[in-house]
């Protein structure tokens, strides 16, 4: 399998954390693929017309995207249990994954807006991103006990990768302040071998 990959992408990291958890990392060839919002990558377009990563290309040429689909494919391939099969546990895991992915989407957009020249920034957008991110983190603080209580799965991966992305791209923001339970949970996430093996680097 070939994975269009970047060491800076939190969505790629989600896939690689899942692959390590499932014992599949050694079967994935990572291909450094640069993507930009304003310039489609011509080498990626044949596999993903959206020019987005992660994109996983199977041995038969089938391309899977995005991280939600790829993580579930890997779990099915390995016969894993990152995705509960049915019932309330499944809907909880998928909702947690959506919350983590949604926070990542928000943070990427926030960073793009923040890094514009000040004259081109939209203050209302910056305020909205700030309020939504803080509201999400406050919700996660209240969920920390539930995260600890159930088997590690795709929801934990998505939420953990989003919090780690905060440390990577919003290092000056002490998001842990006032959220001790979430901070403690994230420390246990950071200590997992799958997470340590996939640390984001700015390269």
Secondary structure, DSSP 8 states (H G I E B T S, - for coil): -EEEE-TT-HHHHHHHHHHHHHT-GGG-EEEE---BTTB--HHHHTT-TT--S-EEE-TTS-EE-SHHHHHHHHHHHHT--SS--SHHHHHHHHHHHHHHHHHHHHHHHHHHHHTS-GGG--HHHHHHHHHHHHHHHHHHHHHHHHHHHS---HHHHHHHHHHHHHHHH-TTS-TTTT-HHHHHHHHHHHTSHHHHTT-----
